[in-house]
């Protein structure tokens, strides 16, 4: 499955691929739901552009979680871990 050019491209560009897929789905839903409203062509263009931008914003916001996960993994890997068996208590018991 990974030998297909489209799949290879999507693996190398996951956010852009997700943006395209989400945009196509959202625009499809927009067209289905608003086809009987009687919009002017300029209104359709504005709605489609706004929908694609919202889809991109959604993917960008979702990607924040990926960035924090990778940042947390790199900072956790660089911190030395304390061994609980050799750790000394910091509080004095009176």
Secondary structure, 3 states (H helix, E strand, C coil): CCCCHHHHHHHHCHHHHHHHHHHHHHHHHHHHHHCCCCCCHHHHHHHHHHHHHHHHHHHHHHHHHHHHHHHHHHHHHHCCCCCCCCCCCCCCCC
